[in-house]
Structures are given as structure tokens and as C-alpha cells.
């Protein structure tokens, strides 16, 4: 039997096992609520099989393609750069995995050690959801005499203010509510909350997020145990992931982004972004950078996006530690349709471009005590992604035009290799049946969202929330 036949036999056996596993998942007693989800999962594995078939069929073409590419100076240069990038990415993944392994969340301290906290909830056209958010915060097991709860309606055009009034009626003096005369943006609402708050620690919570009972205690405990801690990122999961496909995919993505990546960043004391859905900041750190933050501009225009990433960046610049607590969980709503998804990613992408430029100005200086290698490697990895986005898209389009089936097969192999780690990680932490959405999300991102980063770079100077004018949770 030839080596090719052996490989084909092994491939057939592998996908027979995957088919059995998929059938077990799809037809288990825990039914997926949306019947279209079954079709999408089956389609995902069909695409994977087709891609593998193409790769198996045309892999000799790939070898010839690589040989031809190396025969010219330009091709050899490209191959060398690509090999170096691959080796760096492999090193960085192993470095991240090591720091994830070393990470450990800080346990909640005793009630008498907890600091006084101000929770700020900015809301815009959130409707009933803001009531649910406020009630979940009120049910926290945080000492009531140490907790100040502030909600700010940022000029909503719907019934958000009414639901704030209802929450106020139920919670009484435990809740303070304020109404902006017009929509000024999330940054302005938070700015008002910072000035109204009296706590030693500020906690920001999005108005479409729900916290668990012990979230606040776990979130702020690092400020007690680590005096140089300036900010803490919470662990974000998806709230509306019971039915629609995109939230299911994003929930798996969030687990990787927070529980793997931010855990590693936290071990380096350098979490790059504290999420707006749930984050905590030391009061002194906030007021040290508050004037710069509220007056931040990019290319002469006021910054009205990326307020969380900007605040994190400015606190890191102070030499403070920024940590992550995987035991401080908030569930938040995410877009359920493609337009809402790509607009959210564009907003994040533009913020990423702006803050990487800002970070470049201090990360190679003596900005903090102790080792700065981790912070610099994290920055370099993000910066490299931005720098290589255009060459990657150009090469991808060239590959598609010249070898379309080989491109499909190569992309599927990459998705299987990279995605399988995420599937394994999510399965270890949670459930196998949900982990399979990694493959669907990877296919979606590869073929329908690859343009986000290049577009965000080209339009980094543009402002606007993009999704604030949409209906709730669109």
C-alpha cells in the first residue's frame, strides 16, 4: 500500500469518528433550539471534508507552487519572511500557553478587607435589559455599605429611563440614576460617573450585561492583594447564545480570548484591554489619566470609540499592573446578525490600530519597574498582525485567483489545525457540543471577515459607534 493510500485511509477513519461524534452531539437529548443550527453544523463538517479532499488531491500542486516561488529572488524572500513569521507565531503561541499554565486567579478576600466600590452603568437605548443588569448588580453578595450603584441614561430615545425609574423604585437609596439631556456617547457617560463616584475602586458594567453573585468580590480582590494593581478585566461570556448561530460562535471565541489569552496576559501583569462589559479600576489610576482620556483625539478628531482599550493603555503607561480574573464573570449580549457583527469588529479594529500606535510611544521606554519583556512581546504580536494584514490579503487574493481549489484546501487544513486547539480548550473547560462551533466561526472569519483588519487600518481616523443606531442587540 502506498503512503498516499495509507494517508487516505487514515483520513477516512478520522472523519468516520468525527461523523459519529457529530451525530451524538446533534441528536443528543440537549436539543439545539434553532433547527437551522443543525444544518450549519453539518454544513461546516461538509466544508471541512471538501477542503480536505481538495488539499489531498492538489497537495502536489502546493509543493510545486512552493518550489516555483523559491526559484525567484522575490519568491525566495517571501518564503523566508513567511517561514520566520510562522516560527515567531509558533513561539508566541507556546509563550502564551506557558503563561496561561502559570496563571492563577486571585481568591476573594474577606468582606472587611474589600474596598468601597462605585459601579457605573452607562445605558443607551437598552430598554428592559438595563433593569436586568441593575437588578443582577443589586443581588451581588458585596457588602451593601461598601457599594455605590450609579446608572446613567445617555440620552436614550426609547424607554430606558423608565426602566431605570422602575429599578430605582425597587432599590431605593441603593441606586442613583442620572439622565443626560442628549446622547453624548459612552465615554462622556462614564466620565460623569467617575466624577459622581465616591468609591476607592470604580467598576464599569455595560447595560446589557448580567453578573453572577460573586462577580464583584472576585473582580476587586486583586486591588487588596496587589498594591500596584491599577485595573482588572472581568471574564466575559455571551448571554444570548441559546438560539442564534453567531452568539454561539462568539461565546467560544470569547472563552479563547479571555480565559486563554487574557489569563496569559495577566500572568505578565499586562492585560491589553479591560472590557467595557465588566472591568474595575483603582480610583487614583483613573484620575491620573482622566483629563487625557476624556480629551483623547486621533488625527485631530475626538475619540468616541475604544474607551476601554484607551483607559487600559493609559493605566499600563503609568507602570501599573492590569490583571484578569477568570472567576469574575459577566454575561453580555452580542450581535445576532452579520451586519452587527462586522460593525462591532470594525469598531474594535479601529480602536486596536489607534491604541497600538499609542502603546508604541511608551512600551520600549522604562515605563514600569521590573521586567518589561512580556508587555513588549504582547505589543509586538499585535503590531505584527496589523503590519502583515495587507500583504496577507494580497497574497490570499493572488492564491485564490491562481489556485482556487488549492487555496480552499490549504485554508481548511489551517482551520483544522488552529481550530482543534480551541476545540480542545473549550471542551476541557466546558462542553464538547458547544466547542464544535469553533470550526464554523473559523470558516466564517476566514472567508467573510478577513477584510476587517485592513479596512479598520484604512479607516482608523473615522469615528462613530456604528451600531448605536441599530435596534437593541442587532
WOFEN-V142916 format. One record per backbone hydrogen bond with DSSP energy under -1.0 kcal/mol. CO is the residue of the C=O (numbers start at 0). NH is the residue of the N-H. Records with the same first field share a line. If there is no record, write none. Layout:
CO: NH + NH
This chain:
1: 5
2: 6
3: 7
4: 8
5: 9
6: 10
7: 11
8: 12
9: 13
10: 14
11: 15
12: 16
13: 17
14: 18
15: 19
16: 20
17: 21
18: 22
19: 23
20: 24
21: 25
22: 26
28: 30
33: 36
35: 39
36: 40
37: 41
38: 42
39: 43
40: 44
41: 45
42: 46
43: 47
44: 48
45: 49
46: 50
47: 51
48: 52
49: 53
50: 54
51: 55
52: 56
53: 57
57: 61
58: 62
59: 63
60: 64
61: 65
62: 66
63: 67
64: 68
65: 69
71: 75
72: 76
73: 77
74: 78
75: 79
76: 80
77: 81
78: 82
79: 83
80: 84
81: 85
82: 86
83: 87
84: 88
85: 89
86: 90
87: 91
88: 92
89: 93
90: 94
91: 95
92: 96
93: 97
94: 98
95: 99
96: 100
97: 101
109: 112
115: 199 + 200
116: 147
117: 202
118: 149
119: 204
120: 151
122: 153
125: 128
126: 129
127: 131
128: 132
129: 133
130: 134
131: 135
132: 136
133: 137
134: 138
136: 139
142: 145
143: 146
145: 116
147: 118
148: 175
149: 120
150: 177
151: 122
152: 154 + 179
158: 162
159: 163
160: 164
161: 165
162: 166
163: 167
164: 168
165: 169
166: 170
167: 171
170: 173
171: 174
175: 150
177: 152
184: 188
185: 189
186: 190
187: 191
188: 192
189: 193
190: 194
191: 195
192: 196
199: 282
200: 117
201: 280
202: 119
203: 278
205: 208
207: 332
209: 330
211: 214
212: 140
213: 217
214: 218
215: 219
216: 220
219: 222
220: 223 + 224
221: 225
225: 228
227: 320
229: 281
230: 322
231: 279
232: 324
234: 329
236: 331
243: 247
244: 248
245: 249
246: 250
247: 251
248: 252
249: 253
250: 254
251: 255
252: 256
253: 257
254: 258
255: 260
256: 261
259: 263
260: 264
261: 265
262: 266
264: 269
265: 268
268: 321
274: 277
277: 233
278: 203
279: 231
280: 201
281: 285
282: 286
283: 287
285: 289
288: 292
289: 293
290: 294
292: 295
295: 302
297: 300
300: 297
305: 309
306: 310
307: 311
308: 312
309: 313
310: 314
311: 315
312: 316
314: 319
315: 318
320: 229 + 230
321: 270
322: 232
324: 327
327: 234
328: 211
329: 236
330: 209
331: 238
336: 340
337: 341
338: 342
339: 343
340: 344
341: 345
342: 346
343: 347
344: 348
345: 349
346: 350
347: 351
348: 352
349: 353
350: 354
351: 355
352: 356
353: 357
354: 358
355: 359
358: 361 + 362
361: 364
364: 366
371: 375
372: 376
373: 377
374: 378
375: 379
376: 380
377: 381
378: 382
379: 383
380: 384
381: 385
382: 386
383: 387
385: 388
387: 391
388: 392
389: 393
390: 394
391: 395
392: 396
393: 397
394: 398
395: 399
396: 400
397: 401
398: 402
402: 406
403: 407
404: 408
405: 409
406: 410
407: 411
408: 412
409: 413
410: 414
411: 415
412: 416
413: 417
414: 418
415: 419
417: 421
418: 422
419: 423
420: 424
421: 425
422: 426
423: 427
424: 428
425: 429
430: 434
431: 435
433: 436
434: 437
435: 438
436: 440
437: 441
438: 442
439: 443
440: 444
441: 445
442: 446
443: 447
444: 448
448: 451
450: 454
451: 455
452: 456
453: 457
454: 458
456: 459
458: 461
464: 466
466: 469
470: 473
